[in-house]
Amino acid sequence: MIQHAGRGMRSGIECKSGDKRYLSIVLGSRMDDIRSEQIERIEKYEAIIRDVERMMNADEIQDLAAIQEKVRLLEEYYESDLWKKDFADDEAGLLPKDLKRGVLSEDGIYNMLEAWKEKMKSMSRLKELRKYVDAELNKMEDADKRNSAIVHLYGVSLAATMIAKKRGMDSEIASMAAMLHDLHAYKTGSYDDHAHKGAELAREILGELKLTDESETEMICSAIYHHDDKLVVDSPMDEVLKDADVIHHCMNDMSKEIKEKEQARFESLCKEFGLSLLFTTK
């Protein structure tokens, strides 16, 4: 015996006009819900990518854990079938024209993720270099000299970062040069030709750690080689390290008089950074 399908089981061919209208309304409503969810999803990830870009472009990353979590969410979305579906629908013109959709730009999200990887790489290699320098300084037996060395290298490193940032230069390279600039003197206990010998040591260390490419190594070693020539003007990065060294010499202990060979450079730095001259010349 042949059984006829019930009202809810009718095939498309058997559906009456009323059923078709009902199905059209149901399916249309469902499609609207799906499209609404899709738009909310795109807006969510669009907000995330803008947050990441803003945090990456800041002078200093304030909340590393927060940005890492946002990057993780973006990576998951970018690698998911949902992103492929959203991208395809955008290409097909199915999304609202006024919808902000930078997150659906394949080059845009890929380039942002690659930029973040480079940012993390740079942060990691400075951290790695500092770890190496710390280990070398910890070998110093005299506690006072060891503490003085740590204060100076980290102080000059911070000053170099700030100066390089202000002058639109590579603050990471400047900071790395500063971390190494007096290491030879601290290791040997001698300041005899320490700048030139320090450049040689820096080249050996960077070669061993493989943290920099050839051009970066040359830039760092040049800055260290010339950093004691305070009365001479050399390359822009050389000048950053010299100025950072002078800043720390003059401001680490403000009760001390300024060395005569550093006076003119210090006065120039005070003008550049809007500082008052409250020091006397030695």
C-alpha positions as CSV (number, residue, x, y, z in Angstrom):
1,M,0.0,0.0,0.0
2,I,1.3,3.4,-1.0
3,Q,1.5,5.9,1.9
4,H,1.2,9.6,1.0
5,A,3.6,12.0,2.7
6,G,2.1,14.1,5.4
7,R,2.0,17.9,5.2
8,G,5.4,18.4,6.7
9,M,6.9,15.6,4.6
10,R,5.8,16.6,1.1
11,S,8.4,16.8,-1.6
12,G,9.0,20.0,-3.5
13,I,7.0,18.7,-6.4
14,E,4.0,17.8,-4.2
15,C,4.0,21.0,-2.1
16,K,1.0,23.3,-2.6
17,S,1.5,27.0,-3.1
18,G,0.8,27.7,0.6
19,D,3.5,25.3,1.6
20,K,6.0,26.9,-0.7
21,R,5.3,30.3,0.7
22,Y,5.8,28.9,4.3
23,L,9.1,27.2,3.3
24,S,10.3,30.4,1.6
25,I,9.6,32.4,4.8
26,V,11.3,29.8,7.0
27,L,14.3,29.5,4.8
28,G,14.5,33.2,4.3
29,S,14.4,33.8,8.1
30,R,17.1,31.2,8.6
31,M,19.3,32.8,6.0
32,D,18.9,36.2,7.6
33,D,19.9,34.7,11.0
34,I,23.0,33.1,9.3
35,R,23.9,36.4,7.6
36,S,23.5,38.3,10.9
37,E,25.8,35.8,12.7
38,Q,28.3,36.2,9.9
39,I,28.3,40.0,10.1
40,E,28.7,39.9,13.9
41,R,31.6,37.5,13.5
42,I,33.3,39.7,10.9
43,E,32.8,42.8,13.1
44,K,34.2,41.0,16.1
45,Y,37.4,40.0,14.3
46,E,37.7,43.4,12.6
47,A,37.7,45.0,16.1
48,I,40.4,42.5,17.2
49,I,42.7,43.2,14.3
50,R,42.4,47.0,14.8
51,D,43.3,46.5,18.5
52,V,46.3,44.4,17.6
53,E,47.5,47.0,15.1
54,R,47.1,49.8,17.6
55,M,48.9,47.9,20.3
56,M,51.7,46.9,17.9
57,N,52.2,50.5,16.8
58,A,52.5,51.8,20.4
59,D,55.9,52.9,21.6
60,E,55.8,50.1,24.2
61,I,53.6,47.1,24.5
62,Q,51.8,47.5,27.8
63,D,50.0,44.1,28.0
64,L,51.9,41.4,26.2
65,A,49.5,38.6,27.3
66,A,46.5,40.5,26.0
67,I,47.9,41.1,22.5
68,Q,49.2,37.5,22.3
69,E,45.6,36.3,23.0
70,K,44.2,38.5,20.4
71,V,46.7,37.3,17.8
72,R,45.9,33.7,18.7
73,L,42.2,34.4,18.0
74,L,43.0,36.0,14.7
75,E,45.2,33.1,13.7
76,E,42.5,30.6,14.5
77,Y,39.9,32.6,12.5
78,Y,42.3,33.0,9.6
79,E,43.0,29.3,9.4
80,S,39.3,28.3,9.8
81,D,36.6,27.4,7.3
82,L,34.6,30.3,8.7
83,W,37.2,32.8,7.4
84,K,37.2,31.1,4.0
85,K,33.4,31.3,3.9
86,D,33.4,34.9,4.9
87,F,36.1,35.7,2.3
88,A,34.2,33.9,-0.4
89,D,30.9,35.6,0.4
90,D,32.7,39.0,0.4
91,E,34.2,38.2,-3.0
92,A,30.7,37.3,-4.3
93,G,29.3,40.6,-3.1
94,L,27.0,39.1,-0.5
95,L,28.0,41.3,2.4
96,P,26.8,44.8,3.1
97,K,28.9,47.4,1.3
98,D,29.4,49.6,4.4
99,L,30.7,46.6,6.5
100,K,34.3,47.2,7.6
101,R,36.1,44.1,6.3
102,G,39.9,44.7,6.7
103,V,40.1,41.3,8.4
104,L,38.9,39.7,5.2
105,S,41.8,41.1,3.2
106,E,44.1,38.1,2.7
107,D,47.2,40.3,2.4
108,G,46.1,42.5,5.3
109,I,45.6,39.8,7.9
110,Y,48.6,37.8,6.7
111,N,50.9,40.8,6.8
112,M,49.7,41.8,10.2
113,L,50.4,38.2,11.6
114,E,53.9,38.3,9.9
115,A,54.6,41.7,11.4
116,W,53.7,40.3,14.8
117,K,56.0,37.4,14.4
118,E,58.8,39.8,13.5
119,K,57.9,41.9,16.6
120,M,58.1,38.9,18.8
121,K,61.3,37.8,17.2
122,S,62.9,41.2,17.9
123,M,61.7,41.2,21.5
124,S,63.0,37.7,21.9
125,R,66.5,38.4,20.5
126,L,67.0,41.4,22.8
127,K,65.9,39.3,25.7
128,E,68.3,36.5,24.6
129,L,71.2,39.0,24.3
130,R,70.5,40.4,27.8
131,K,70.5,36.9,29.2
132,Y,73.9,36.3,27.7
133,V,75.2,39.7,29.1
134,D,73.7,39.0,32.5
135,A,75.6,35.6,32.6
136,E,78.9,37.3,31.8
137,L,78.4,40.1,34.4
138,N,77.5,37.5,37.1
139,K,81.0,36.2,36.7
140,M,82.4,39.4,38.2
141,E,83.6,38.7,41.7
142,D,83.4,42.3,43.0
143,A,79.8,42.9,43.9
144,D,80.0,46.7,43.7
145,K,81.7,46.6,40.3
146,R,79.1,44.0,39.1
147,N,76.2,46.2,40.2
148,S,77.8,49.2,38.6
149,A,78.2,47.4,35.3
150,I,74.6,46.2,35.4
151,V,73.3,49.7,36.1
152,H,75.4,51.2,33.3
153,L,74.6,48.7,30.6
154,Y,70.9,48.7,31.2
155,G,70.8,52.4,31.7
156,V,72.6,53.1,28.4
157,S,70.3,50.5,26.8
158,L,67.2,52.4,27.9
159,A,68.6,55.7,26.9
160,A,69.6,54.4,23.5
161,T,66.1,53.0,22.9
162,M,64.5,56.4,23.7
163,I,67.0,58.4,21.6
164,A,66.6,56.0,18.6
165,K,62.8,56.2,18.9
166,K,62.8,60.0,18.9
167,R,65.2,60.1,15.8
168,G,63.2,57.5,13.9
169,M,65.9,54.9,14.0
170,D,66.0,51.2,14.9
171,S,65.6,51.2,18.7
172,E,66.2,47.5,19.0
173,I,69.6,47.7,17.3
174,A,70.5,50.7,19.4
175,S,69.5,48.8,22.6
176,M,71.6,45.8,21.6
177,A,74.6,47.9,20.9
178,A,74.3,49.5,24.3
179,M,74.1,46.2,26.1
180,L,77.4,45.2,24.6
181,H,79.3,48.5,24.4
182,D,81.4,48.2,27.7
183,L,81.2,44.4,28.1
184,H,84.9,44.0,27.2
185,A,86.0,46.4,29.9
186,Y,83.9,44.6,32.5
187,K,85.1,41.2,31.5
188,T,88.8,42.2,31.5
189,G,88.8,44.9,34.1
190,S,90.6,47.2,31.7
191,Y,89.4,50.3,29.7
192,D,92.6,50.3,27.6
193,D,91.3,50.7,24.0
194,H,88.0,49.2,25.3
195,A,85.8,50.6,22.5
196,H,87.8,49.0,19.7
197,K,88.3,45.7,21.6
198,G,84.6,45.8,22.6
199,A,83.6,46.0,19.0
200,E,85.6,42.8,18.3
201,L,84.0,41.0,21.3
202,A,80.6,42.1,20.2
203,R,81.2,40.6,16.7
204,E,82.2,37.3,18.3
205,I,79.1,37.3,20.6
206,L,76.7,38.1,17.8
207,G,78.2,35.5,15.6
208,E,77.9,32.9,18.3
209,L,74.3,33.8,19.2
210,K,73.2,34.3,15.5
211,L,70.8,37.1,16.6
212,T,71.6,39.5,13.8
213,D,72.2,39.6,10.1
214,E,75.4,41.0,8.6
215,S,74.2,44.6,8.2
216,E,72.8,44.7,11.7
217,T,76.1,43.2,13.1
218,E,78.1,45.9,11.3
219,M,75.8,48.6,12.6
220,I,76.2,47.4,16.2
221,C,79.9,46.9,16.0
222,S,80.5,50.3,14.4
223,A,78.6,52.0,17.2
224,I,80.6,50.3,19.8
225,Y,83.9,50.9,18.0
226,H,83.2,54.7,17.9
227,H,81.4,55.2,21.1
228,D,84.4,56.7,23.0
229,D,84.9,59.3,20.3
230,K,82.6,61.9,22.0
231,L,84.2,64.9,20.2
232,V,83.7,63.4,16.7
233,V,80.5,63.0,14.7
234,D,80.1,59.6,13.1
235,S,77.1,57.7,11.6
236,P,73.6,58.2,13.0
237,M,73.6,54.9,14.9
238,D,77.1,55.6,16.3
239,E,75.8,59.0,17.5
240,V,72.8,57.3,19.2
241,L,75.2,55.1,21.3
242,K,77.5,58.0,22.1
243,D,74.6,60.2,23.2
244,A,73.1,57.4,25.3
245,D,76.4,56.8,27.0
246,V,76.7,60.6,27.8
247,I,73.1,60.7,29.1
248,H,73.8,57.9,31.6
249,H,77.2,59.3,32.6
250,C,75.7,62.7,33.3
251,M,72.4,61.7,34.8
252,N,73.0,58.5,36.7
253,D,74.7,60.5,39.5
254,M,73.8,64.2,39.3
255,S,76.1,65.1,42.1
256,K,79.1,64.5,39.8
257,E,80.5,67.1,37.5
258,I,80.2,66.6,33.7
259,K,83.4,65.6,31.9
260,E,84.6,68.4,29.7
261,K,84.7,66.1,26.6
262,E,81.0,65.4,27.2
263,Q,79.8,68.9,27.9
264,A,78.9,70.1,24.4
265,R,77.2,66.8,23.6
266,F,75.2,66.8,26.8
267,E,74.1,70.4,26.2
268,S,72.9,69.5,22.7
269,L,71.0,66.5,24.2
270,C,69.4,68.8,26.8
271,K,68.1,71.0,24.0
272,E,66.9,68.1,21.9
273,F,64.9,66.6,24.8
274,G,63.9,69.9,26.5
275,L,65.9,69.3,29.7
276,S,67.2,72.0,32.0
277,L,71.0,72.3,32.5
278,L,71.4,71.7,36.2
279,F,75.0,70.4,36.1
280,T,78.5,71.8,36.3
281,T,81.4,71.1,34.1
282,K,84.4,69.1,35.2
